[in-house]
């Protein structure tokens, strides 16, 4: 399963739909296997593949000001940019997530990927 934890918006206003979603890959027990990022298109491909194989979403999002995660579904990608998207407009930005890591005193830094 994948847990979306932060969104990295495109730097140019003309590319608002070209955002990246940072995620944790989790095993069945909830242990973190890896951390990474996917483009919007890669995330949609992952969703389609899992729907074909298992009939359900393998993505969740942990949104700002929420106590529980929510499932990411294909219809969440109908909007044009992450601020209109059901989930990604409510995900922390990469810099906000980095502040959380610093507050937890984790010696880990997440930086934007050059596009």
C-alpha positions as CSV (number, residue, x, y, z in Angstrom):
1,X,0.0,0.0,0.0
2,X,1.1,3.6,-0.6
3,X,0.4,6.5,1.7
4,X,0.5,10.0,0.1
5,X,2.2,12.4,2.6
6,X,3.0,15.6,0.7
7,X,2.5,17.3,-2.6
8,X,5.2,19.2,-4.6
9,X,3.5,21.7,-6.8
10,X,4.9,22.6,-10.2
11,X,7.0,25.8,-10.1
12,X,5.6,27.3,-13.3
13,X,1.9,28.3,-13.2
14,X,1.3,26.9,-16.7
15,X,2.2,23.4,-15.4
16,X,-0.2,23.2,-12.4
17,X,-1.3,19.7,-13.4
18,X,2.4,18.5,-13.3
19,X,2.6,18.0,-9.5
20,X,4.5,15.2,-7.7
21,X,3.1,13.3,-4.7
22,X,5.5,12.1,-2.1
23,X,4.6,8.8,-0.5
24,X,5.5,6.0,1.9
25,X,5.3,2.4,0.7
26,X,3.9,0.3,3.6
27,X,3.7,-3.4,4.1
28,X,0.6,-5.2,5.4
29,X,1.6,-4.5,9.0
30,X,2.0,-0.7,8.4
31,X,5.8,-0.8,8.4
32,X,7.5,1.7,6.1
33,X,9.3,-0.1,3.3
34,X,10.4,3.0,1.3
35,X,9.8,6.7,0.6
36,X,9.5,8.2,-2.8
37,X,7.6,10.4,-5.2
38,X,5.4,9.9,-8.2
39,X,4.1,12.2,-10.8
40,X,0.4,12.5,-11.2
41,X,0.5,10.2,-14.2
42,X,2.6,7.6,-12.4
43,X,0.1,7.6,-9.5
44,X,-2.8,7.1,-11.8
45,X,-1.0,4.2,-13.5
46,X,-0.4,2.6,-10.1
47,X,-4.1,3.0,-9.3
48,X,-5.2,1.5,-12.6
49,X,-2.8,-1.4,-12.2
50,X,-4.0,-2.3,-8.7
51,X,-7.6,-1.9,-9.7
52,X,-7.0,-4.5,-12.5
53,X,-5.2,-6.9,-10.1
54,X,-7.2,-6.5,-6.9
55,X,-10.3,-4.5,-7.7
56,X,-9.6,-1.7,-5.3
57,X,-7.3,1.3,-4.6
58,X,-3.9,0.7,-3.0
59,X,-3.4,4.4,-2.2
60,X,-4.4,6.5,0.9
61,X,-3.8,10.1,1.8
62,X,-3.0,11.5,5.2
63,X,-4.5,15.0,5.0
64,X,-3.9,18.2,7.0
65,X,-6.0,18.5,10.1
66,X,-7.3,14.9,9.9
67,X,-6.9,12.1,12.4
68,X,-7.4,9.3,9.8
69,X,-6.3,8.6,6.3
70,X,-8.7,8.5,3.4
71,X,-8.6,6.3,0.3
72,X,-7.5,7.8,-3.0
73,X,-9.8,6.8,-5.9
74,X,-9.6,7.4,-9.6
75,X,-12.3,10.0,-9.6
76,X,-10.1,12.2,-7.5
77,X,-8.1,13.1,-10.6
78,X,-10.9,14.8,-12.5
79,X,-9.7,18.2,-11.4
80,X,-7.1,20.2,-13.3
81,X,-4.6,21.0,-10.5
82,X,-3.7,19.8,-7.0
83,X,-5.5,22.6,-5.2
84,X,-8.8,21.5,-6.7
85,X,-8.1,17.8,-6.2
86,X,-10.1,16.1,-3.5
87,X,-7.0,15.0,-1.7
88,X,-3.9,16.8,-2.9
89,X,-5.1,20.3,-2.1
90,X,-5.3,19.1,1.5
91,X,-1.9,17.3,1.6
92,X,0.9,19.2,3.2
93,X,3.4,20.8,0.9
94,X,6.9,19.3,0.8
95,X,8.2,22.2,2.9
96,X,5.4,21.7,5.5
97,X,6.2,18.0,5.7
98,X,9.9,18.8,6.2
99,X,9.0,21.0,9.2
100,X,7.1,18.0,10.6
101,X,10.1,15.8,10.2
102,X,12.2,18.4,12.0
103,X,9.8,18.7,14.9
104,X,10.0,14.9,15.2
105,X,13.8,15.3,15.4
106,X,14.3,12.9,12.5
107,X,17.5,13.5,10.7
108,X,16.0,13.3,7.2
109,X,15.6,15.9,4.6
110,X,13.2,15.9,1.7
111,X,14.0,18.3,-1.2
112,X,12.1,19.0,-4.4
113,X,13.0,17.1,-7.5
114,X,14.1,19.1,-10.5
115,X,11.6,19.0,-13.2
